[in-house]
Amino acid sequence: RAGYDIEMISLARRHCRTPLIASGGAGSLNDFEKAIAAGADALLAASIFHFGVFRIGAVKEHLRNSGYIIR
Protein backbone atom coordinates (compact mmCIF):
# COMPACT_ATOMS: atom_id res chain seq x y z
CA ARG A 1 0.00 0.00 0.00
CA ALA A 2 2.86 2.34 -0.80
CA GLY A 3 1.04 3.89 -3.75
CA TYR A 4 0.95 3.07 -7.43
CA ASP A 5 4.28 2.99 -9.28
CA ILE A 6 4.00 6.56 -10.57
CA GLU A 7 7.34 6.46 -12.37
CA MET A 8 6.32 3.31 -14.27
CA ILE A 9 2.91 4.74 -15.15
CA SER A 10 4.53 7.92 -16.50
CA LEU A 11 7.09 5.93 -18.48
CA ALA A 12 4.45 3.64 -19.96
CA ARG A 13 2.28 6.63 -20.90
CA ARG A 14 5.16 8.34 -22.71
CA HIS A 15 5.74 5.25 -24.87
CA CYS A 16 2.25 3.83 -25.31
CA ARG A 17 -1.05 5.33 -26.44
CA THR A 18 -3.28 2.32 -25.70
CA PRO A 19 -5.47 2.50 -22.59
CA LEU A 20 -3.29 2.22 -19.51
CA ILE A 21 -4.64 0.45 -16.43
CA ALA A 22 -2.66 0.88 -13.21
CA SER A 23 -2.82 -1.97 -10.74
CA GLY A 24 -1.55 -2.46 -7.23
CA GLY A 25 -0.31 -0.25 -4.46
CA ALA A 26 -3.18 2.07 -3.53
CA GLY A 27 -3.06 2.89 0.15
CA SER A 28 -4.57 6.36 0.32
CA LEU A 29 -7.21 8.33 -1.51
CA ASN A 30 -4.53 10.57 -2.98
CA ASP A 31 -2.78 7.55 -4.53
CA PHE A 32 -5.68 7.26 -6.99
CA GLU A 33 -5.34 10.89 -8.06
CA LYS A 34 -1.57 10.59 -8.47
CA ALA A 35 -1.95 7.57 -10.76
CA ILE A 36 -4.50 9.37 -12.94
CA ALA A 37 -2.28 12.46 -13.09
CA ALA A 38 0.66 10.25 -14.13
CA GLY A 39 -1.32 9.01 -17.12
CA ALA A 40 -3.42 6.02 -16.07
CA ASP A 41 -6.76 5.71 -17.85
CA ALA A 42 -8.18 3.30 -15.29
CA LEU A 43 -7.21 2.01 -11.86
CA LEU A 44 -7.44 -1.33 -10.11
CA ALA A 45 -7.58 -1.77 -6.36
CA ALA A 46 -8.48 -4.76 -4.23
CA SER A 47 -6.80 -5.21 -0.85
CA ILE A 48 -7.80 -1.78 0.44
CA PHE A 49 -11.41 -2.86 -0.08
CA HIS A 50 -11.02 -6.47 1.10
CA PHE A 51 -9.41 -5.37 4.35
CA GLY A 52 -11.78 -2.46 4.91
CA VAL A 53 -9.24 0.35 4.56
CA PHE A 54 -11.70 2.23 2.32
CA ARG A 55 -15.14 1.61 0.90
CA ILE A 56 -15.53 1.71 -2.88
CA GLY A 57 -18.07 4.49 -2.52
CA ALA A 58 -15.62 6.61 -0.53
CA VAL A 59 -13.00 6.35 -3.27
CA LYS A 60 -15.54 7.22 -5.96
CA GLU A 61 -16.83 10.16 -3.96
CA HIS A 62 -13.30 11.46 -3.36
CA LEU A 63 -12.47 11.30 -7.07
CA ARG A 64 -15.79 12.91 -8.09
CA ASN A 65 -15.15 15.72 -5.61
CA SER A 66 -11.71 16.15 -7.18
CA GLY A 67 -13.29 16.64 -10.61
CA TYR A 68 -12.86 13.18 -12.15
CA ILE A 69 -15.59 11.39 -14.07
CA ILE A 70 -16.38 8.14 -12.28
CA ARG A 71 -18.74 5.30 -13.18
Backbone as XML, in Angstrom:
<?xml version="1.0"?>
<chain id="A" units="angstrom">
  <residue number="1" name="ARG">
    <atom name="N" x="0.811" y="-1.204" z="0.000"/>
    <atom name="CA" x="0.000" y="0.000" z="0.000"/>
    <atom name="C" x="0.849" y="1.261" z="0.000"/>
  </residue>
  <residue number="2" name="ALA">
    <atom name="N" x="1.943" y="1.201" z="-0.732"/>
    <atom name="CA" x="2.862" y="2.342" z="-0.795"/>
    <atom name="C" x="2.537" y="3.281" z="-1.944"/>
  </residue>
  <residue number="3" name="GLY">
    <atom name="N" x="1.415" y="3.057" z="-2.607"/>
    <atom name="CA" x="1.045" y="3.886" z="-3.750"/>
    <atom name="C" x="1.347" y="3.184" z="-5.059"/>
  </residue>
  <residue number="4" name="TYR">
    <atom name="N" x="0.681" y="3.613" z="-6.104"/>
    <atom name="CA" x="0.948" y="3.074" z="-7.435"/>
    <atom name="C" x="2.366" y="3.450" z="-7.846"/>
  </residue>
  <residue number="5" name="ASP">
    <atom name="N" x="2.932" y="2.698" z="-8.780"/>
    <atom name="CA" x="4.281" y="2.993" z="-9.276"/>
    <atom name="C" x="4.171" y="4.145" z="-10.278"/>
  </residue>
  <residue number="6" name="ILE">
    <atom name="N" x="4.216" y="5.354" z="-9.766"/>
    <atom name="CA" x="4.001" y="6.558" z="-10.570"/>
    <atom name="C" x="5.049" y="6.683" z="-11.671"/>
  </residue>
  <residue number="7" name="GLU">
    <atom name="N" x="6.278" y="6.381" z="-11.365"/>
    <atom name="CA" x="7.339" y="6.461" z="-12.371"/>
    <atom name="C" x="7.062" y="5.506" z="-13.529"/>
  </residue>
  <residue number="8" name="MET">
    <atom name="N" x="6.617" y="4.288" z="-13.219"/>
    <atom name="CA" x="6.323" y="3.307" z="-14.266"/>
    <atom name="C" x="5.108" y="3.739" z="-15.088"/>
  </residue>
  <residue number="9" name="ILE">
    <atom name="N" x="4.096" y="4.268" z="-14.432"/>
    <atom name="CA" x="2.910" y="4.740" z="-15.150"/>
    <atom name="C" x="3.302" y="5.855" z="-16.114"/>
  </residue>
  <residue number="10" name="SER">
    <atom name="N" x="4.086" y="6.805" z="-15.653"/>
    <atom name="CA" x="4.530" y="7.916" z="-16.502"/>
    <atom name="C" x="5.355" y="7.425" z="-17.679"/>
  </residue>
  <residue number="11" name="LEU">
    <atom name="N" x="6.253" y="6.494" z="-17.428"/>
    <atom name="CA" x="7.091" y="5.931" z="-18.485"/>
    <atom name="C" x="6.243" y="5.194" z="-19.517"/>
  </residue>
  <residue number="12" name="ALA">
    <atom name="N" x="5.319" y="4.377" z="-19.047"/>
    <atom name="CA" x="4.445" y="3.640" z="-19.963"/>
    <atom name="C" x="3.610" y="4.609" z="-20.799"/>
  </residue>
  <residue number="13" name="ARG">
    <atom name="N" x="3.103" y="5.657" z="-20.175"/>
    <atom name="CA" x="2.276" y="6.632" z="-20.898"/>
    <atom name="C" x="3.076" y="7.344" z="-21.980"/>
  </residue>
  <residue number="14" name="ARG">
    <atom name="N" x="4.332" y="7.655" z="-21.716"/>
    <atom name="CA" x="5.163" y="8.335" z="-22.715"/>
    <atom name="C" x="5.414" y="7.465" z="-23.941"/>
  </residue>
  <residue number="15" name="HIS">
    <atom name="N" x="5.383" y="6.161" z="-23.778"/>
    <atom name="CA" x="5.739" y="5.252" z="-24.868"/>
    <atom name="C" x="4.560" y="4.468" z="-25.434"/>
  </residue>
  <residue number="16" name="CYS">
    <atom name="N" x="3.388" y="4.650" z="-24.892"/>
    <atom name="CA" x="2.251" y="3.834" z="-25.305"/>
    <atom name="C" x="0.983" y="4.674" z="-25.303"/>
  </residue>
  <residue number="17" name="ARG">
    <atom name="N" x="0.194" y="4.556" z="-26.346"/>
    <atom name="CA" x="-1.050" y="5.325" z="-26.436"/>
    <atom name="C" x="-2.294" y="4.462" z="-26.231"/>
  </residue>
  <residue number="18" name="THR">
    <atom name="N" x="-2.121" y="3.170" z="-25.994"/>
    <atom name="CA" x="-3.275" y="2.324" z="-25.699"/>
    <atom name="C" x="-3.755" y="2.620" z="-24.279"/>
  </residue>
  <residue number="19" name="PRO">
    <atom name="N" x="-4.991" y="2.257" z="-23.951"/>
    <atom name="CA" x="-5.475" y="2.503" z="-22.592"/>
    <atom name="C" x="-4.538" y="1.880" z="-21.548"/>
  </residue>
  <residue number="20" name="LEU">
    <atom name="N" x="-4.229" y="2.639" z="-20.545"/>
    <atom name="CA" x="-3.286" y="2.219" z="-19.512"/>
    <atom name="C" x="-4.037" y="2.014" z="-18.197"/>
  </residue>
  <residue number="21" name="ILE">
    <atom name="N" x="-3.964" y="0.793" z="-17.679"/>
    <atom name="CA" x="-4.640" y="0.449" z="-16.435"/>
    <atom name="C" x="-3.584" y="0.215" z="-15.360"/>
  </residue>
  <residue number="22" name="ALA">
    <atom name="N" x="-3.617" y="1.017" z="-14.317"/>
    <atom name="CA" x="-2.664" y="0.881" z="-13.212"/>
    <atom name="C" x="-3.233" y="-0.092" z="-12.186"/>
  </residue>
  <residue number="23" name="SER">
    <atom name="N" x="-2.377" y="-0.961" z="-11.684"/>
    <atom name="CA" x="-2.823" y="-1.974" z="-10.737"/>
    <atom name="C" x="-1.839" y="-2.104" z="-9.588"/>
  </residue>
  <residue number="24" name="GLY">
    <atom name="N" x="-2.361" y="-2.140" z="-8.395"/>
    <atom name="CA" x="-1.554" y="-2.459" z="-7.229"/>
    <atom name="C" x="-0.906" y="-1.279" z="-6.552"/>
  </residue>
  <residue number="25" name="GLY">
    <atom name="N" x="-1.039" y="-1.225" z="-5.236"/>
    <atom name="CA" x="-0.313" y="-0.249" z="-4.460"/>
    <atom name="C" x="-1.131" y="0.820" z="-3.768"/>
  </residue>
  <residue number="26" name="ALA">
    <atom name="N" x="-2.389" y="0.987" z="-4.133"/>
    <atom name="CA" x="-3.182" y="2.065" z="-3.532"/>
    <atom name="C" x="-3.290" y="1.879" z="-2.026"/>
  </residue>
  <residue number="27" name="GLY">
    <atom name="N" x="-2.959" y="2.930" z="-1.302"/>
    <atom name="CA" x="-3.056" y="2.887" z="0.146"/>
    <atom name="C" x="-3.720" y="4.117" z="0.727"/>
  </residue>
  <residue number="28" name="SER">
    <atom name="N" x="-3.903" y="5.132" z="-0.121"/>
    <atom name="CA" x="-4.567" y="6.363" z="0.319"/>
    <atom name="C" x="-5.442" y="6.877" z="-0.816"/>
  </residue>
  <residue number="29" name="LEU">
    <atom name="N" x="-6.351" y="7.752" z="-0.480"/>
    <atom name="CA" x="-7.211" y="8.329" z="-1.508"/>
    <atom name="C" x="-6.402" y="9.132" z="-2.514"/>
  </residue>
  <residue number="30" name="ASN">
    <atom name="N" x="-5.361" y="9.784" z="-2.073"/>
    <atom name="CA" x="-4.530" y="10.572" z="-2.981"/>
    <atom name="C" x="-3.745" y="9.713" z="-3.957"/>
  </residue>
  <residue number="31" name="ASP">
    <atom name="N" x="-3.492" y="8.446" z="-3.610"/>
    <atom name="CA" x="-2.783" y="7.554" z="-4.532"/>
    <atom name="C" x="-3.548" y="7.403" z="-5.843"/>
  </residue>
  <residue number="32" name="PHE">
    <atom name="N" x="-4.869" y="7.383" z="-5.776"/>
    <atom name="CA" x="-5.681" y="7.263" z="-6.986"/>
    <atom name="C" x="-5.491" y="8.489" z="-7.878"/>
  </residue>
  <residue number="33" name="GLU">
    <atom name="N" x="-5.529" y="9.653" z="-7.292"/>
    <atom name="CA" x="-5.336" y="10.890" z="-8.058"/>
    <atom name="C" x="-3.954" y="10.955" z="-8.690"/>
  </residue>
  <residue number="34" name="LYS">
    <atom name="N" x="-2.938" y="10.562" z="-7.951"/>
    <atom name="CA" x="-1.566" y="10.590" z="-8.470"/>
    <atom name="C" x="-1.418" y="9.673" z="-9.680"/>
  </residue>
  <residue number="35" name="ALA">
    <atom name="N" x="-2.046" y="8.507" z="-9.642"/>
    <atom name="CA" x="-1.955" y="7.570" z="-10.762"/>
    <atom name="C" x="-2.654" y="8.126" z="-11.998"/>
  </residue>
  <residue number="36" name="ILE">
    <atom name="N" x="-3.792" y="8.756" z="-11.814"/>
    <atom name="CA" x="-4.496" y="9.372" z="-12.942"/>
    <atom name="C" x="-3.655" y="10.510" z="-13.512"/>
  </residue>
  <residue number="37" name="ALA">
    <atom name="N" x="-3.108" y="11.339" z="-12.643"/>
    <atom name="CA" x="-2.278" y="12.463" z="-13.092"/>
    <atom name="C" x="-1.035" y="11.981" z="-13.831"/>
  </residue>
  <residue number="38" name="ALA">
    <atom name="N" x="-0.533" y="10.805" z="-13.476"/>
    <atom name="CA" x="0.657" y="10.250" z="-14.129"/>
    <atom name="C" x="0.345" y="9.671" z="-15.500"/>
  </residue>
  <residue number="39" name="GLY">
    <atom name="N" x="-0.958" y="9.477" z="-15.800"/>
    <atom name="CA" x="-1.324" y="9.009" z="-17.123"/>
    <atom name="C" x="-2.181" y="7.769" z="-17.186"/>
  </residue>
  <residue number="40" name="ALA">
    <atom name="N" x="-2.564" y="7.217" z="-16.056"/>
    <atom name="CA" x="-3.417" y="6.024" z="-16.070"/>
    <atom name="C" x="-4.821" y="6.391" z="-16.548"/>
  </residue>
  <residue number="41" name="ASP">
    <atom name="N" x="-5.388" y="5.521" z="-17.377"/>
    <atom name="CA" x="-6.760" y="5.714" z="-17.850"/>
    <atom name="C" x="-7.769" y="5.060" z="-16.917"/>
  </residue>
  <residue number="42" name="ALA">
    <atom name="N" x="-7.326" y="4.024" z="-16.222"/>
    <atom name="CA" x="-8.183" y="3.301" z="-15.286"/>
    <atom name="C" x="-7.306" y="2.769" z="-14.159"/>
  </residue>
  <residue number="43" name="LEU">
    <atom name="N" x="-7.952" y="2.466" z="-13.038"/>
    <atom name="CA" x="-7.212" y="2.008" z="-11.865"/>
    <atom name="C" x="-7.839" y="0.747" z="-11.299"/>
  </residue>
  <residue number="44" name="LEU">
    <atom name="N" x="-6.989" y="-0.143" z="-10.823"/>
    <atom name="CA" x="-7.443" y="-1.331" z="-10.110"/>
    <atom name="C" x="-7.061" y="-1.181" z="-8.650"/>
  </residue>
  <residue number="45" name="ALA">
    <atom name="N" x="-7.884" y="-1.718" z="-7.788"/>
    <atom name="CA" x="-7.575" y="-1.769" z="-6.360"/>
    <atom name="C" x="-8.359" y="-2.940" z="-5.781"/>
  </residue>
  <residue number="46" name="ALA">
    <atom name="N" x="-7.778" y="-3.626" z="-4.829"/>
    <atom name="CA" x="-8.477" y="-4.758" z="-4.228"/>
    <atom name="C" x="-8.278" y="-4.822" z="-2.718"/>
  </residue>
  <residue number="47" name="SER">
    <atom name="N" x="-7.033" y="-4.948" z="-2.277"/>
    <atom name="CA" x="-6.803" y="-5.214" z="-0.850"/>
    <atom name="C" x="-7.330" y="-4.100" z="0.050"/>
  </residue>
  <residue number="48" name="ILE">
    <atom name="N" x="-7.289" y="-2.855" z="-0.412"/>
    <atom name="CA" x="-7.805" y="-1.779" z="0.443"/>
    <atom name="C" x="-9.308" y="-1.923" z="0.676"/>
  </residue>
  <residue number="49" name="PHE">
    <atom name="N" x="-9.981" y="-2.601" z="-0.259"/>
    <atom name="CA" x="-11.410" y="-2.860" z="-0.084"/>
    <atom name="C" x="-11.630" y="-4.148" z="0.712"/>
  </residue>
  <residue number="50" name="HIS">
    <atom name="N" x="-10.867" y="-5.190" z="0.392"/>
    <atom name="CA" x="-11.017" y="-6.468" z="1.098"/>
    <atom name="C" x="-10.761" y="-6.331" z="2.593"/>
  </residue>
  <residue number="51" name="PHE">
    <atom name="N" x="-9.772" y="-5.518" z="2.944"/>
    <atom name="CA" x="-9.405" y="-5.370" z="4.350"/>
    <atom name="C" x="-10.067" y="-4.169" z="5.017"/>
  </residue>
  <residue number="52" name="GLY">
    <atom name="N" x="-10.984" y="-3.529" z="4.317"/>
    <atom name="CA" x="-11.778" y="-2.463" z="4.910"/>
    <atom name="C" x="-11.063" y="-1.143" z="5.135"/>
  </residue>
  <residue number="53" name="VAL">
    <atom name="N" x="-9.953" y="-0.921" z="4.424"/>
    <atom name="CA" x="-9.243" y="0.354" z="4.558"/>
    <atom name="C" x="-10.121" y="1.490" z="4.043"/>
  </residue>
  <residue number="54" name="PHE">
    <atom name="N" x="-10.754" y="1.275" z="2.898"/>
    <atom name="CA" x="-11.699" y="2.228" z="2.315"/>
    <atom name="C" x="-12.874" y="1.467" z="1.732"/>
  </residue>
  <residue number="55" name="ARG">
    <atom name="N" x="-13.996" y="2.143" z="1.626"/>
    <atom name="CA" x="-15.140" y="1.611" z="0.898"/>
    <atom name="C" x="-15.046" y="2.106" z="-0.541"/>
  </residue>
  <residue number="56" name="ILE">
    <atom name="N" x="-15.550" y="1.321" z="-1.469"/>
    <atom name="CA" x="-15.527" y="1.706" z="-2.879"/>
    <atom name="C" x="-16.211" y="3.062" z="-3.057"/>
  </residue>
  <residue number="57" name="GLY">
    <atom name="N" x="-17.338" y="3.230" z="-2.411"/>
    <atom name="CA" x="-18.070" y="4.489" z="-2.519"/>
    <atom name="C" x="-17.267" y="5.689" z="-2.055"/>
  </residue>
  <residue number="58" name="ALA">
    <atom name="N" x="-16.443" y="5.504" z="-1.036"/>
    <atom name="CA" x="-15.623" y="6.610" z="-0.532"/>
    <atom name="C" x="-14.574" y="7.028" z="-1.557"/>
  </residue>
  <residue number="59" name="VAL">
    <atom name="N" x="-13.997" y="6.046" z="-2.241"/>
    <atom name="CA" x="-13.000" y="6.354" z="-3.273"/>
    <atom name="C" x="-13.669" y="7.079" z="-4.435"/>
  </residue>
  <residue number="60" name="LYS">
    <atom name="N" x="-14.820" y="6.572" z="-4.864"/>
    <atom name="CA" x="-15.544" y="7.215" z="-5.961"/>
    <atom name="C" x="-15.935" y="8.646" z="-5.595"/>
  </residue>
  <residue number="61" name="GLU">
    <atom name="N" x="-16.431" y="8.823" z="-4.402"/>
    <atom name="CA" x="-16.833" y="10.165" z="-3.963"/>
    <atom name="C" x="-15.634" y="11.109" z="-3.926"/>
  </residue>
  <residue number="62" name="HIS">
    <atom name="N" x="-14.515" y="10.639" z="-3.413"/>
    <atom name="CA" x="-13.303" y="11.462" z="-3.359"/>
    <atom name="C" x="-12.885" y="11.901" z="-4.763"/>
  </residue>
  <residue number="63" name="LEU">
    <atom name="N" x="-12.887" y="10.966" z="-5.700"/>
    <atom name="CA" x="-12.472" y="11.296" z="-7.066"/>
    <atom name="C" x="-13.475" y="12.223" z="-7.747"/>
  </residue>
  <residue number="64" name="ARG">
    <atom name="N" x="-14.766" y="11.998" z="-7.533"/>
    <atom name="CA" x="-15.786" y="12.912" z="-8.087"/>
    <atom name="C" x="-15.587" y="14.325" z="-7.541"/>
  </residue>
  <residue number="65" name="ASN">
    <atom name="N" x="-15.360" y="14.415" z="-6.243"/>
    <atom name="CA" x="-15.155" y="15.724" z="-5.611"/>
    <atom name="C" x="-13.880" y="16.401" z="-6.095"/>
  </residue>
  <residue number="66" name="SER">
    <atom name="N" x="-12.967" y="15.609" z="-6.640"/>
    <atom name="CA" x="-11.714" y="16.152" z="-7.184"/>
    <atom name="C" x="-11.834" y="16.470" z="-8.668"/>
  </residue>
  <residue number="67" name="GLY">
    <atom name="N" x="-13.043" y="16.264" z="-9.232"/>
    <atom name="CA" x="-13.289" y="16.641" z="-10.614"/>
    <atom name="C" x="-13.158" y="15.537" z="-11.647"/>
  </residue>
  <residue number="68" name="TYR">
    <atom name="N" x="-12.995" y="14.289" z="-11.203"/>
    <atom name="CA" x="-12.861" y="13.181" z="-12.149"/>
    <atom name="C" x="-14.222" y="12.577" z="-12.457"/>
  </residue>
  <residue number="69" name="ILE">
    <atom name="N" x="-14.367" y="12.066" z="-13.667"/>
    <atom name="CA" x="-15.593" y="11.390" z="-14.074"/>
    <atom name="C" x="-15.470" y="9.929" z="-13.654"/>
  </residue>
  <residue number="70" name="ILE">
    <atom name="N" x="-16.413" y="9.477" z="-12.855"/>
    <atom name="CA" x="-16.380" y="8.136" z="-12.279"/>
    <atom name="C" x="-17.670" y="7.408" z="-12.634"/>
  </residue>
  <residue number="71" name="ARG">
    <atom name="N" x="-17.542" y="6.116" z="-12.940"/>
    <atom name="CA" x="-18.742" y="5.305" z="-13.184"/>
    <atom name="C" x="-19.285" y="4.772" z="-11.883"/>
  </residue>
</chain>
